[in-house]
Amino acid sequence: MTQQTVLAIIQKYVSTTKALRANTAMFTAMLAERSVQDEALQRLWQERDELYDQWYNAAVCLRGMPEEYAALAIYEMEQLQDM
């Protein structure tokens, strides 16, 4: 696994984590105002499913990452907690 690949995996994990958080906030707000059957809410839910799949794939790749990159991955994850 090259450093470039590792950095791309870490970035994918971070970006999908942020996107899932934003999606959750939008979904929660829309759910309070709309029916579960609403088309926009259904699209948002589909987007959430796609984001979750991307996040999960990145998480699986992180588990198989060489140890020398683990510290960088942990650092980036800790930055997410501060948001």
mmCIF file of the N, C-alpha and C atoms, coordinates in Angstrom:
data_MODEL
# 
_entry.id   MODEL 
# 
loop_
_atom_site.group_PDB 
_atom_site.id 
_atom_site.type_symbol 
_atom_site.label_atom_id 
_atom_site.label_alt_id 
_atom_site.label_comp_id 
_atom_site.label_asym_id 
_atom_site.label_entity_id 
_atom_site.label_seq_id 
_atom_site.pdbx_PDB_ins_code 
_atom_site.Cartn_x 
_atom_site.Cartn_y 
_atom_site.Cartn_z 
_atom_site.occupancy 
_atom_site.B_iso_or_equiv 
_atom_site.pdbx_formal_charge 
_atom_site.auth_seq_id 
_atom_site.auth_comp_id 
_atom_site.auth_asym_id 
_atom_site.auth_atom_id 
_atom_site.pdbx_PDB_model_num 
ATOM 1   N N  . MET A 1 1  ? 0.855   -1.169 0.000  1.00 0.00 ? 1  MET A N  1 
ATOM 2   C CA . MET A 1 1  ? 0.000   0.000  0.000  1.00 0.00 ? 1  MET A CA 1 
ATOM 3   C C  . MET A 1 1  ? 0.902   1.233  0.000  1.00 0.00 ? 1  MET A C  1 
ATOM 4   N N  . THR A 1 2  ? 0.690   2.115  -0.957 1.00 0.00 ? 2  THR A N  1 
ATOM 5   C CA . THR A 1 2  ? 1.524   3.308  -1.052 1.00 0.00 ? 2  THR A CA 1 
ATOM 6   C C  . THR A 1 2  ? 1.016   4.401  -0.116 1.00 0.00 ? 2  THR A C  1 
ATOM 7   N N  . GLN A 1 3  ? 1.881   5.353  0.154  1.00 0.00 ? 3  GLN A N  1 
ATOM 8   C CA . GLN A 1 3  ? 1.488   6.466  1.017  1.00 0.00 ? 3  GLN A CA 1 
ATOM 9   C C  . GLN A 1 3  ? 0.327   7.236  0.395  1.00 0.00 ? 3  GLN A C  1 
ATOM 10  N N  . GLN A 1 4  ? 0.354   7.394  -0.905 1.00 0.00 ? 4  GLN A N  1 
ATOM 11  C CA . GLN A 1 4  ? -0.722  8.105  -1.590 1.00 0.00 ? 4  GLN A CA 1 
ATOM 12  C C  . GLN A 1 4  ? -2.057  7.387  -1.397 1.00 0.00 ? 4  GLN A C  1 
ATOM 13  N N  . THR A 1 5  ? -2.045  6.065  -1.478 1.00 0.00 ? 5  THR A N  1 
ATOM 14  C CA . THR A 1 5  ? -3.265  5.278  -1.274 1.00 0.00 ? 5  THR A CA 1 
ATOM 15  C C  . THR A 1 5  ? -3.763  5.430  0.146  1.00 0.00 ? 5  THR A C  1 
ATOM 16  N N  . VAL A 1 6  ? -2.843  5.352  1.097  1.00 0.00 ? 6  VAL A N  1 
ATOM 17  C CA . VAL A 1 6  ? -3.208  5.485  2.508  1.00 0.00 ? 6  VAL A CA 1 
ATOM 18  C C  . VAL A 1 6  ? -3.828  6.850  2.771  1.00 0.00 ? 6  VAL A C  1 
ATOM 19  N N  . LEU A 1 7  ? -3.222  7.894  2.246  1.00 0.00 ? 7  LEU A N  1 
ATOM 20  C CA . LEU A 1 7  ? -3.752  9.241  2.449  1.00 0.00 ? 7  LEU A CA 1 
ATOM 21  C C  . LEU A 1 7  ? -5.136  9.389  1.810  1.00 0.00 ? 7  LEU A C  1 
ATOM 22  N N  . ALA A 1 8  ? -5.342  8.762  0.671  1.00 0.00 ? 8  ALA A N  1 
ATOM 23  C CA . ALA A 1 8  ? -6.654  8.810  0.020  1.00 0.00 ? 8  ALA A CA 1 
ATOM 24  C C  . ALA A 1 8  ? -7.708  8.094  0.868  1.00 0.00 ? 8  ALA A C  1 
ATOM 25  N N  . ILE A 1 9  ? -7.340  6.972  1.469  1.00 0.00 ? 9  ILE A N  1 
ATOM 26  C CA . ILE A 1 9  ? -8.272  6.229  2.328  1.00 0.00 ? 9  ILE A CA 1 
ATOM 27  C C  . ILE A 1 9  ? -8.623  7.057  3.561  1.00 0.00 ? 9  ILE A C  1 
ATOM 28  N N  . ILE A 1 10 ? -7.616  7.651  4.182  1.00 0.00 ? 10 ILE A N  1 
ATOM 29  C CA . ILE A 1 10 ? -7.861  8.485  5.361  1.00 0.00 ? 10 ILE A CA 1 
ATOM 30  C C  . ILE A 1 10 ? -8.769  9.657  4.989  1.00 0.00 ? 10 ILE A C  1 
ATOM 31  N N  . GLN A 1 11 ? -8.480  10.298 3.864  1.00 0.00 ? 11 GLN A N  1 
ATOM 32  C CA . GLN A 1 11 ? -9.294  11.431 3.425  1.00 0.00 ? 11 GLN A CA 1 
ATOM 33  C C  . GLN A 1 11 ? -10.729 11.000 3.146  1.00 0.00 ? 11 GLN A C  1 
ATOM 34  N N  . LYS A 1 12 ? -10.912 9.842  2.549  1.00 0.00 ? 12 LYS A N  1 
ATOM 35  C CA . LYS A 1 12 ? -12.253 9.335  2.263  1.00 0.00 ? 12 LYS A CA 1 
ATOM 36  C C  . LYS A 1 12 ? -13.012 9.095  3.562  1.00 0.00 ? 12 LYS A C  1 
ATOM 37  N N  . TYR A 1 13 ? -12.333 8.521  4.552  1.00 0.00 ? 13 TYR A N  1 
ATOM 38  C CA . TYR A 1 13 ? -12.961 8.277  5.850  1.00 0.00 ? 13 TYR A CA 1 
ATOM 39  C C  . TYR A 1 13 ? -13.392 9.599  6.480  1.00 0.00 ? 13 TYR A C  1 
ATOM 40  N N  . VAL A 1 14 ? -12.499 10.567 6.474  1.00 0.00 ? 14 VAL A N  1 
ATOM 41  C CA . VAL A 1 14 ? -12.784 11.871 7.090  1.00 0.00 ? 14 VAL A CA 1 
ATOM 42  C C  . VAL A 1 14 ? -13.919 12.582 6.352  1.00 0.00 ? 14 VAL A C  1 
ATOM 43  N N  . SER A 1 15 ? -13.850 12.609 5.030  1.00 0.00 ? 15 SER A N  1 
ATOM 44  C CA . SER A 1 15 ? -14.869 13.342 4.270  1.00 0.00 ? 15 SER A CA 1 
ATOM 45  C C  . SER A 1 15 ? -16.249 12.680 4.378  1.00 0.00 ? 15 SER A C  1 
ATOM 46  N N  . THR A 1 16 ? -16.295 11.354 4.391  1.00 0.00 ? 16 THR A N  1 
ATOM 47  C CA . THR A 1 16 ? -17.602 10.700 4.519  1.00 0.00 ? 16 THR A CA 1 
ATOM 48  C C  . THR A 1 16 ? -18.148 10.816 5.935  1.00 0.00 ? 16 THR A C  1 
ATOM 49  N N  . THR A 1 17 ? -17.273 10.865 6.930  1.00 0.00 ? 17 THR A N  1 
ATOM 50  C CA . THR A 1 17 ? -17.733 11.087 8.297  1.00 0.00 ? 17 THR A CA 1 
ATOM 51  C C  . THR A 1 17 ? -18.397 12.460 8.406  1.00 0.00 ? 17 THR A C  1 
ATOM 52  N N  . LYS A 1 18 ? -17.755 13.470 7.839  1.00 0.00 ? 18 LYS A N  1 
ATOM 53  C CA . LYS A 1 18 ? -18.326 14.819 7.855  1.00 0.00 ? 18 LYS A CA 1 
ATOM 54  C C  . LYS A 1 18 ? -19.647 14.863 7.089  1.00 0.00 ? 18 LYS A C  1 
ATOM 55  N N  . ALA A 1 19 ? -19.677 14.218 5.940  1.00 0.00 ? 19 ALA A N  1 
ATOM 56  C CA . ALA A 1 19 ? -20.892 14.217 5.125  1.00 0.00 ? 19 ALA A CA 1 
ATOM 57  C C  . ALA A 1 19 ? -22.037 13.496 5.833  1.00 0.00 ? 19 ALA A C  1 
ATOM 58  N N  . LEU A 1 20 ? -21.730 12.403 6.516  1.00 0.00 ? 20 LEU A N  1 
ATOM 59  C CA . LEU A 1 20 ? -22.769 11.698 7.274  1.00 0.00 ? 20 LEU A CA 1 
ATOM 60  C C  . LEU A 1 20 ? -23.322 12.563 8.396  1.00 0.00 ? 20 LEU A C  1 
ATOM 61  N N  . ARG A 1 21 ? -22.445 13.302 9.062  1.00 0.00 ? 21 ARG A N  1 
ATOM 62  C CA . ARG A 1 21 ? -22.908 14.193 10.132 1.00 0.00 ? 21 ARG A CA 1 
ATOM 63  C C  . ARG A 1 21 ? -23.843 15.268 9.573  1.00 0.00 ? 21 ARG A C  1 
ATOM 64  N N  . ALA A 1 22 ? -23.458 15.854 8.447  1.00 0.00 ? 22 ALA A N  1 
ATOM 65  C CA . ALA A 1 22 ? -24.289 16.887 7.829  1.00 0.00 ? 22 ALA A CA 1 
ATOM 66  C C  . ALA A 1 22 ? -25.620 16.297 7.370  1.00 0.00 ? 22 ALA A C  1 
ATOM 67  N N  . ASN A 1 23 ? -25.566 15.113 6.790  1.00 0.00 ? 23 ASN A N  1 
ATOM 68  C CA . ASN A 1 23 ? -26.773 14.439 6.335  1.00 0.00 ? 23 ASN A CA 1 
ATOM 69  C C  . ASN A 1 23 ? -27.706 14.158 7.504  1.00 0.00 ? 23 ASN A C  1 
ATOM 70  N N  . THR A 1 24 ? -27.147 13.717 8.626  1.00 0.00 ? 24 THR A N  1 
ATOM 71  C CA . THR A 1 24 ? -27.958 13.437 9.808  1.00 0.00 ? 24 THR A CA 1 
ATOM 72  C C  . THR A 1 24 ? -28.661 14.699 10.293 1.00 0.00 ? 24 THR A C  1 
ATOM 73  N N  . ALA A 1 25 ? -27.953 15.803 10.313 1.00 0.00 ? 25 ALA A N  1 
ATOM 74  C CA . ALA A 1 25 ? -28.553 17.062 10.744 1.00 0.00 ? 25 ALA A CA 1 
ATOM 75  C C  . ALA A 1 25 ? -29.686 17.478 9.807  1.00 0.00 ? 25 ALA A C  1 
ATOM 76  N N  . MET A 1 26 ? -29.455 17.374 8.492  1.00 0.00 ? 26 MET A N  1 
ATOM 77  C CA . MET A 1 26 ? -30.500 17.736 7.531  1.00 0.00 ? 26 MET A CA 1 
ATOM 78  C C  . MET A 1 26 ? -31.686 16.787 7.637  1.00 0.00 ? 26 MET A C  1 
ATOM 79  N N  . PHE A 1 27 ? -31.406 15.508 7.756  1.00 0.00 ? 27 PHE A N  1 
ATOM 80  C CA . PHE A 1 27 ? -32.473 14.518 7.832  1.00 0.00 ? 27 PHE A CA 1 
ATOM 81  C C  . PHE A 1 27 ? -33.331 14.748 9.069  1.00 0.00 ? 27 PHE A C  1 
ATOM 82  N N  . THR A 1 28 ? -32.699 15.010 10.199 1.00 0.00 ? 28 THR A N  1 
ATOM 83  C CA . THR A 1 28 ? -33.422 15.252 11.441 1.00 0.00 ? 28 THR A CA 1 
ATOM 84  C C  . THR A 1 28 ? -34.310 16.486 11.316 1.00 0.00 ? 28 THR A C  1 
ATOM 85  N N  . ALA A 1 29 ? -33.773 17.537 10.735 1.00 0.00 ? 29 ALA A N  1 
ATOM 86  C CA . ALA A 1 29 ? -34.555 18.763 10.563 1.00 0.00 ? 29 ALA A CA 1 
ATOM 87  C C  . ALA A 1 29 ? -35.731 18.538 9.611  1.00 0.00 ? 29 ALA A C  1 
ATOM 88  N N  . MET A 1 30 ? -35.484 17.852 8.524  1.00 0.00 ? 30 MET A N  1 
ATOM 89  C CA . MET A 1 30 ? -36.551 17.603 7.550  1.00 0.00 ? 30 MET A CA 1 
ATOM 90  C C  . MET A 1 30 ? -37.608 16.660 8.111  1.00 0.00 ? 30 MET A C  1 
ATOM 91  N N  . LEU A 1 31 ? -37.197 15.710 8.901  1.00 0.00 ? 31 LEU A N  1 
ATOM 92  C CA . LEU A 1 31 ? -38.131 14.736 9.453  1.00 0.00 ? 31 LEU A CA 1 
ATOM 93  C C  . LEU A 1 31 ? -39.145 15.405 10.373 1.00 0.00 ? 31 LEU A C  1 
ATOM 94  N N  . ALA A 1 32 ? -38.715 16.448 11.050 1.00 0.00 ? 32 ALA A N  1 
ATOM 95  C CA . ALA A 1 32 ? -39.625 17.169 11.941 1.00 0.00 ? 32 ALA A CA 1 
ATOM 96  C C  . ALA A 1 32 ? -40.702 17.917 11.155 1.00 0.00 ? 32 ALA A C  1 
ATOM 97  N N  . GLU A 1 33 ? -40.411 18.220 9.896  1.00 0.00 ? 33 GLU A N  1 
ATOM 98  C CA . GLU A 1 33 ? -41.329 19.027 9.089  1.00 0.00 ? 33 GLU A CA 1 
ATOM 99  C C  . GLU A 1 33 ? -42.082 18.246 8.024  1.00 0.00 ? 33 GLU A C  1 
ATOM 100 N N  . ARG A 1 34 ? -41.602 17.059 7.672  1.00 0.00 ? 34 ARG A N  1 
ATOM 101 C CA . ARG A 1 34 ? -42.166 16.357 6.520  1.00 0.00 ? 34 ARG A CA 1 
ATOM 102 C C  . ARG A 1 34 ? -42.538 14.925 6.851  1.00 0.00 ? 34 ARG A C  1 
ATOM 103 N N  . SER A 1 35 ? -43.299 14.354 5.964  1.00 0.00 ? 35 SER A N  1 
ATOM 104 C CA . SER A 1 35 ? -43.671 12.945 6.069  1.00 0.00 ? 35 SER A CA 1 
ATOM 105 C C  . SER A 1 35 ? -42.488 12.073 5.650  1.00 0.00 ? 35 SER A C  1 
ATOM 106 N N  . VAL A 1 36 ? -42.431 10.896 6.203  1.00 0.00 ? 36 VAL A N  1 
ATOM 107 C CA . VAL A 1 36 ? -41.388 9.934  5.831  1.00 0.00 ? 36 VAL A CA 1 
ATOM 108 C C  . VAL A 1 36 ? -41.499 9.590  4.343  1.00 0.00 ? 36 VAL A C  1 
ATOM 109 N N  . GLN A 1 37 ? -42.673 9.739  3.789  1.00 0.00 ? 37 GLN A N  1 
ATOM 110 C CA . GLN A 1 37 ? -42.902 9.429  2.376  1.00 0.00 ? 37 GLN A CA 1 
ATOM 111 C C  . GLN A 1 37 ? -42.476 10.564 1.438  1.00 0.00 ? 37 GLN A C  1 
ATOM 112 N N  . ASP A 1 38 ? -42.091 11.707 1.984  1.00 0.00 ? 38 ASP A N  1 
ATOM 113 C CA . ASP A 1 38 ? -41.692 12.855 1.178  1.00 0.00 ? 38 ASP A CA 1 
ATOM 114 C C  . ASP A 1 38 ? -40.521 12.483 0.267  1.00 0.00 ? 38 ASP A C  1 
ATOM 115 N N  . GLU A 1 39 ? -40.604 12.913 -0.991 1.00 0.00 ? 39 GLU A N  1 
ATOM 116 C CA . GLU A 1 39 ? -39.591 12.559 -1.986 1.00 0.00 ? 39 GLU A CA 1 
ATOM 117 C C  . GLU A 1 39 ? -38.199 13.097 -1.621 1.00 0.00 ? 39 GLU A C  1 
ATOM 118 N N  . ALA A 1 40 ? -38.130 14.326 -1.152 1.00 0.00 ? 40 ALA A N  1 
ATOM 119 C CA . ALA A 1 40 ? -36.846 14.912 -0.770 1.00 0.00 ? 40 ALA A CA 1 
ATOM 120 C C  . ALA A 1 40 ? -36.226 14.146 0.404  1.00 0.00 ? 40 ALA A C  1 
ATOM 121 N N  . LEU A 1 41 ? -37.058 13.742 1.332  1.00 0.00 ? 41 LEU A N  1 
ATOM 122 C CA . LEU A 1 41 ? -36.577 12.965 2.479  1.00 0.00 ? 41 LEU A CA 1 
ATOM 123 C C  . LEU A 1 41 ? -36.078 11.591 2.020  1.00 0.00 ? 41 LEU A C  1 
ATOM 124 N N  . GLN A 1 42 ? -36.780 11.010 1.073  1.00 0.00 ? 42 GLN A N  1 
ATOM 125 C CA . GLN A 1 42 ? -36.355 9.716  0.533  1.00 0.00 ? 42 GLN A CA 1 
ATOM 126 C C  . GLN A 1 42 ? -35.015 9.833  -0.186 1.00 0.00 ? 42 GLN A C  1 
ATOM 127 N N  . ARG A 1 43 ? -34.800 10.917 -0.941 1.00 0.00 ? 43 ARG A N  1 
ATOM 128 C CA . ARG A 1 43 ? -33.504 11.142 -1.615 1.00 0.00 ? 43 ARG A CA 1 
ATOM 129 C C  . ARG A 1 43 ? -32.386 11.316 -0.590 1.00 0.00 ? 43 ARG A C  1 
ATOM 130 N N  . LEU A 1 44 ? -32.685 12.045 0.468  1.00 0.00 ? 44 LEU A N  1 
ATOM 131 C CA . LEU A 1 44 ? -31.695 12.256 1.516  1.00 0.00 ? 44 LEU A CA 1 
ATOM 132 C C  . LEU A 1 44 ? -31.336 10.930 2.186  1.00 0.00 ? 44 LEU A C  1 
ATOM 133 N N  . TRP A 1 45 ? -32.329 10.090 2.366  1.00 0.00 ? 45 TRP A N  1 
ATOM 134 C CA . TRP A 1 45 ? -32.088 8.775  2.966  1.00 0.00 ? 45 TRP A CA 1 
ATOM 135 C C  . TRP A 1 45 ? -31.236 7.911  2.036  1.00 0.00 ? 45 TRP A C  1 
ATOM 136 N N  . GLN A 1 46 ? -31.494 7.977  0.743  1.00 0.00 ? 46 GLN A N  1 
ATOM 137 C CA . GLN A 1 46 ? -30.692 7.229  -0.226 1.00 0.00 ? 46 GLN A CA 1 
ATOM 138 C C  . GLN A 1 46 ? -29.247 7.724  -0.223 1.00 0.00 ? 46 GLN A C  1 
ATOM 139 N N  . GLU A 1 47 ? -29.079 9.041  -0.157 1.00 0.00 ? 47 GLU A N  1 
ATOM 140 C CA . GLU A 1 47 ? -27.739 9.620  -0.076 1.00 0.00 ? 47 GLU A CA 1 
ATOM 141 C C  . GLU A 1 47 ? -27.025 9.116  1.181  1.00 0.00 ? 47 GLU A C  1 
ATOM 142 N N  . ARG A 1 48 ? -27.769 9.039  2.261  1.00 0.00 ? 48 ARG A N  1 
ATOM 143 C CA . ARG A 1 48 ? -27.202 8.554  3.527  1.00 0.00 ? 48 ARG A CA 1 
ATOM 144 C C  . ARG A 1 48 ? -26.719 7.117  3.383  1.00 0.00 ? 48 ARG A C  1 
ATOM 145 N N  . ASP A 1 49 ? -27.506 6.284  2.726  1.00 0.00 ? 49 ASP A N  1 
ATOM 146 C CA . ASP A 1 49 ? -27.097 4.896  2.504  1.00 0.00 ? 49 ASP A CA 1 
ATOM 147 C C  . ASP A 1 49 ? -25.803 4.820  1.695  1.00 0.00 ? 49 ASP A C  1 
ATOM 148 N N  . GLU A 1 50 ? -25.712 5.646  0.657  1.00 0.00 ? 50 GLU A N  1 
ATOM 149 C CA . GLU A 1 50 ? -24.510 5.660  -0.174 1.00 0.00 ? 50 GLU A CA 1 
ATOM 150 C C  . GLU A 1 50 ? -23.297 6.159  0.611  1.00 0.00 ? 50 GLU A C  1 
ATOM 151 N N  . LEU A 1 51 ? -23.494 7.207  1.396  1.00 0.00 ? 51 LEU A N  1 
ATOM 152 C CA . LEU A 1 51 ? -22.404 7.726  2.228  1.00 0.00 ? 51 LEU A CA 1 
ATOM 153 C C  . LEU A 1 51 ? -21.951 6.688  3.240  1.00 0.00 ? 51 LEU A C  1 
ATOM 154 N N  . TYR A 1 52 ? -22.913 5.996  3.838  1.00 0.00 ? 52 TYR A N  1 
ATOM 155 C CA . TYR A 1 52 ? -22.555 4.980  4.819  1.00 0.00 ? 52 TYR A CA 1 
ATOM 156 C C  . TYR A 1 52 ? -21.725 3.877  4.171  1.00 0.00 ? 52 TYR A C  1 
ATOM 157 N N  . ASP A 1 53 ? -22.091 3.450  2.981  1.00 0.00 ? 53 ASP A N  1 
ATOM 158 C CA . ASP A 1 53 ? -21.316 2.417  2.289  1.00 0.00 ? 53 ASP A CA 1 
ATOM 159 C C  . ASP A 1 53 ? -19.881 2.885  2.036  1.00 0.00 ? 53 ASP A C  1 
ATOM 160 N N  . GLN A 1 54 ? -19.732 4.135  1.602  1.00 0.00 ? 54 GLN A N  1 
ATOM 161 C CA . GLN A 1 54 ? -18.396 4.688  1.369  1.00 0.00 ? 54 GLN A CA 1 
ATOM 162 C C  . GLN A 1 54 ? -17.605 4.768  2.671  1.00 0.00 ? 54 GLN A C  1 
ATOM 163 N N  . TRP A 1 55 ? -18.266 5.221  3.732  1.00 0.00 ? 55 TRP A N  1 
ATOM 164 C CA . TRP A 1 55 ? -17.603 5.329  5.037  1.00 0.00 ? 55 TRP A CA 1 
ATOM 165 C C  . TRP A 1 55 ? -17.167 3.948  5.524  1.00 0.00 ? 55 TRP A C  1 
ATOM 166 N N  . TYR A 1 56 ? -18.055 2.969  5.406  1.00 0.00 ? 56 TYR A N  1 
ATOM 167 C CA . TYR A 1 56 ? -17.750 1.616  5.869  1.00 0.00 ? 56 TYR A CA 1 
ATOM 168 C C  . TYR A 1 56 ? -16.578 1.026  5.078  1.00 0.00 ? 56 TYR A C  1 
ATOM 169 N N  . ASN A 1 57 ? -16.571 1.214  3.776  1.00 0.00 ? 57 ASN A N  1 
ATOM 170 C CA . ASN A 1 57 ? -15.462 0.709  2.966  1.00 0.00 ? 57 ASN A CA 1 
ATOM 171 C C  . ASN A 1 57 ? -14.138 1.344  3.381  1.00 0.00 ? 57 ASN A C  1 
ATOM 172 N N  . ALA A 1 58 ? -14.150 2.641  3.643  1.00 0.00 ? 58 ALA A N  1 
ATOM 173 C CA . ALA A 1 58 ? -12.932 3.317  4.095  1.00 0.00 ? 58 ALA A CA 1 
ATOM 174 C C  . ALA A 1 58 ? -12.508 2.788  5.465  1.00 0.00 ? 58 ALA A C  1 
ATOM 175 N N  . ALA A 1 59 ? -13.464 2.553  6.350  1.00 0.00 ? 59 ALA A N  1 
ATOM 176 C CA . ALA A 1 59 ? -13.148 2.027  7.684  1.00 0.00 ? 59 ALA A CA 1 
ATOM 177 C C  . ALA A 1 59 ? -12.521 0.644  7.590  1.00 0.00 ? 59 ALA A C  1 
ATOM 178 N N  . VAL A 1 60 ? -13.035 -0.197 6.705  1.00 0.00 ? 60 VAL A N  1 
ATOM 179 C CA . VAL A 1 60 ? -12.467 -1.535 6.514  1.00 0.00 ? 60 VAL A CA 1 
ATOM 180 C C  . VAL A 1 60 ? -11.037 -1.422 5.998  1.00 0.00 ? 60 VAL A C  1 
ATOM 181 N N  . CYS A 1 61 ? -10.810 -0.524 5.065  1.00 0.00 ? 61 CYS A N  1 
ATOM 182 C CA . CYS A 1 61 ? -9.456  -0.322 4.532  1.00 0.00 ? 61 CYS A CA 1 
ATOM 183 C C  . CYS A 1 61 ? -8.502  0.187  5.614  1.00 0.00 ? 61 CYS A C  1 
ATOM 184 N N  . LEU A 1 62 ? -9.006  1.042  6.492  1.00 0.00 ? 62 LEU A N  1 
ATOM 185 C CA . LEU A 1 62 ? -8.162  1.559  7.574  1.00 0.00 ? 62 LEU A CA 1 
ATOM 186 C C  . LEU A 1 62 ? -7.673  0.433  8.484  1.00 0.00 ? 62 LEU A C  1 
ATOM 187 N N  . ARG A 1 63 ? -8.534  -0.553 8.701  1.00 0.00 ? 63 ARG A N  1 
ATOM 188 C CA . ARG A 1 63 ? -8.141  -1.675 9.550  1.00 0.00 ? 63 ARG A CA 1 
ATOM 189 C C  . ARG A 1 63 ? -7.004  -2.482 8.945  1.00 0.00 ? 63 ARG A C  1 
ATOM 190 N N  . GLY A 1 64 ? -6.899  -2.485 7.627  1.00 0.00 ? 64 GLY A N  1 
ATOM 191 C CA . GLY A 1 64 ? -5.838  -3.229 6.962  1.00 0.00 ? 64 GLY A CA 1 
ATOM 192 C C  . GLY A 1 64 ? -4.619  -2.390 6.642  1.00 0.00 ? 64 GLY A C  1 
ATOM 193 N N  . MET A 1 65 ? -4.594  -1.186 7.141  1.00 0.00 ? 65 MET A N  1 
ATOM 194 C CA . MET A 1 65 ? -3.512  -0.256 6.855  1.00 0.00 ? 65 MET A CA 1 
ATOM 195 C C  . MET A 1 65 ? -2.216  -0.661 7.565  1.00 0.00 ? 65 MET A C  1 
ATOM 196 N N  . PRO A 1 66 ? -1.078  -0.472 6.915  1.00 0.00 ? 66 PRO A N  1 
ATOM 197 C CA . PRO A 1 66 ? 0.207   -0.743 7.571  1.00 0.00 ? 66 PRO A CA 1 
ATOM 198 C C  . PRO A 1 66 ? 0.365   0.099  8.841  1.00 0.00 ? 66 PRO A C  1 
ATOM 199 N N  . GLU A 1 67 ? 1.006   -0.467 9.815  1.00 0.00 ? 67 GLU A N  1 
ATOM 200 C CA . GLU A 1 67 ? 1.148   0.194  11.122 1.00 0.00 ? 67 GLU A CA 1 
ATOM 201 C C  . GLU A 1 67 ? 1.814   1.552  11.047 1.00 0.00 ? 67 GLU A C  1 
ATOM 202 N N  . GLU A 1 68 ? 2.723   1.738  10.116 1.00 0.00 ? 68 GLU A N  1 
ATOM 203 C CA . GLU A 1 68 ? 3.428   3.022  10.054 1.00 0.00 ? 68 GLU A CA 1 
ATOM 204 C C  . GLU A 1 68 ? 2.500   4.189  9.722  1.00 0.00 ? 68 GLU A C  1 
ATOM 205 N N  . TYR A 1 69 ? 1.308   3.903  9.226  1.00 0.00 ? 69 TYR A N  1 
ATOM 206 C CA . TYR A 1 69 ? 0.345   4.957  8.910  1.00 0.00 ? 69 TYR A CA 1 
ATOM 207 C C  . TYR A 1 69 ? -0.748  5.087  9.973  1.00 0.00 ? 69 TYR A C  1 
ATOM 208 N N  . ALA A 1 70 ? -0.747  4.225  10.932 1.00 0.00 ? 70 ALA A N  1 
ATOM 209 C CA . ALA A 1 70 ? -1.798  4.222  11.944 1.00 0.00 ? 70 ALA A CA 1 
ATOM 210 C C  . ALA A 1 70 ? -1.848  5.536  12.722 1.00 0.00 ? 70 ALA A C  1 
ATOM 211 N N  . ALA A 1 71 ? -0.699  6.087  13.066 1.00 0.00 ? 71 ALA A N  1 
ATOM 212 C CA . ALA A 1 71 ? -0.670  7.335  13.837 1.00 0.00 ? 71 ALA A CA 1 
ATOM 213 C C  . ALA A 1 71 ? -1.331  8.470  13.062 1.00 0.00 ? 71 ALA A C  1 
ATOM 214 N N  . LEU A 1 72 ? -1.083  8.545  11.776 1.00 0.00 ? 72 LEU A N  1 
ATOM 215 C CA . LEU A 1 72 ? -1.697  9.584  10.959 1.00 0.00 ? 72 LEU A CA 1 
ATOM 216 C C  . LEU A 1 72 ? -3.214  9.395  10.910 1.00 0.00 ? 72 LEU A C  1 
ATOM 217 N N  . ALA A 1 73 ? -3.641  8.165  10.750 1.00 0.00 ? 73 ALA A N  1 
ATOM 218 C CA . ALA A 1 73 ? -5.076  7.875  10.707 1.00 0.00 ? 73 ALA A CA 1 
ATOM 219 C C  . ALA A 1 73 ? -5.741  8.252  12.029 1.00 0.00 ? 73 ALA A C  1 
ATOM 220 N N  . ILE A 1 74 ? -5.111  7.900  13.130 1.00 0.00 ? 74 ILE A N  1 
ATOM 221 C CA . ILE A 1 74 ? -5.657  8.223  14.454 1.00 0.00 ? 74 ILE A CA 1 
ATOM 222 C C  . ILE A 1 74 ? -5.718  9.731  14.655 1.00 0.00 ? 74 ILE A C  1 
ATOM 223 N N  . TYR A 1 75 ? -4.679  10.437 14.242 1.00 0.00 ? 75 TYR A N  1 
ATOM 224 C CA . TYR A 1 75 ? -4.660  11.893 14.361 1.00 0.00 ? 75 TYR A CA 1 
ATOM 225 C C  . TYR A 1 75 ? -5.845  12.510 13.614 1.00 0.00 ? 75 TYR A C  1 
ATOM 226 N N  . GLU A 1 76 ? -6.063  12.070 12.379 1.00 0.00 ? 76 GLU A N  1 
ATOM 227 C CA . GLU A 1 76 ? -7.161  12.619 11.574 1.00 0.00 ? 76 GLU A CA 1 
ATOM 228 C C  . GLU A 1 76 ? -8.514  12.316 12.222 1.00 0.00 ? 76 GLU A C  1 
ATOM 229 N N  . MET A 1 77 ? -8.660  11.138 12.788 1.00 0.00 ? 77 MET A N  1 
ATOM 230 C CA . MET A 1 77 ? -9.918  10.778 13.460 1.00 0.00 ? 77 MET A CA 1 
ATOM 231 C C  . MET A 1 77 ? -10.139 11.627 14.704 1.00 0.00 ? 77 MET A C  1 
ATOM 232 N N  . GLU A 1 78 ? -9.067  11.894 15.431 1.00 0.00 ? 78 GLU A N  1 
ATOM 233 C CA . GLU A 1 78 ? -9.187  12.741 16.615 1.00 0.00 ? 78 GLU A CA 1 
ATOM 234 C C  . GLU A 1 78 ? -9.605  14.158 16.239 1.00 0.00 ? 78 GLU A C  1 
ATOM 235 N N  . GLN A 1 79 ? -9.167  14.641 15.082 1.00 0.00 ? 79 GLN A N  1 
ATOM 236 C CA . GLN A 1 79 ? -9.559  15.959 14.610 1.00 0.00 ? 79 GLN A CA 1 
ATOM 237 C C  . GLN A 1 79 ? -11.069 16.015 14.377 1.00 0.00 ? 79 GLN A C  1 
ATOM 238 N N  . LEU A 1 80 ? -11.641 14.898 13.958 1.00 0.00 ? 80 LEU A N  1 
ATOM 239 C CA . LEU A 1 80 ? -13.088 14.836 13.748 1.00 0.00 ? 80 LEU A CA 1 
ATOM 240 C C  . LEU A 1 80 ? -13.847 15.029 15.058 1.00 0.00 ? 80 LEU A C  1 
ATOM 241 N N  . GLN A 1 81 ? -13.293 14.516 16.135 1.00 0.00 ? 81 GLN A N  1 
ATOM 242 C CA . GLN A 1 81 ? -13.965 14.622 17.427 1.00 0.00 ? 81 GLN A CA 1 
ATOM 243 C C  . GLN A 1 81 ? -14.037 16.060 17.910 1.00 0.00 ? 81 GLN A C  1 
ATOM 244 N N  . ASP A 1 82 ? -13.104 16.867 17.473 1.00 0.00 ? 82 ASP A N  1 
ATOM 245 C CA . ASP A 1 82 ? -13.084 18.272 17.887 1.00 0.00 ? 82 ASP A CA 1 
ATOM 246 C C  . ASP A 1 82 ? -14.088 19.125 17.118 1.00 0.00 ? 82 ASP A C  1 
ATOM 247 N N  . MET A 1 83 ? -14.727 18.568 16.113 1.00 0.00 ? 83 MET A N  1 
ATOM 248 C CA . MET A 1 83 ? -15.664 19.336 15.279 1.00 0.00 ? 83 MET A CA 1 
ATOM 249 C C  . MET A 1 83 ? -17.039 19.352 15.900 1.00 0.00 ? 83 MET A C  1 
# 
